[in-house]
């Protein structure tokens, strides 16, 4: 809250995991849409 994101040691890690989870969600969504995932 009071700590700037640039000076926070966890900002880069949280940003990395956030982008990774976003990419995984998007890829899983598009894979399900195109029917390449055998799940369900």
Secondary structure as GFF3:
##gff-version 3
##sequence-region A 1 40
A	DSSP	alpha_helix	11	34	.	.	.	ID=ss1
###
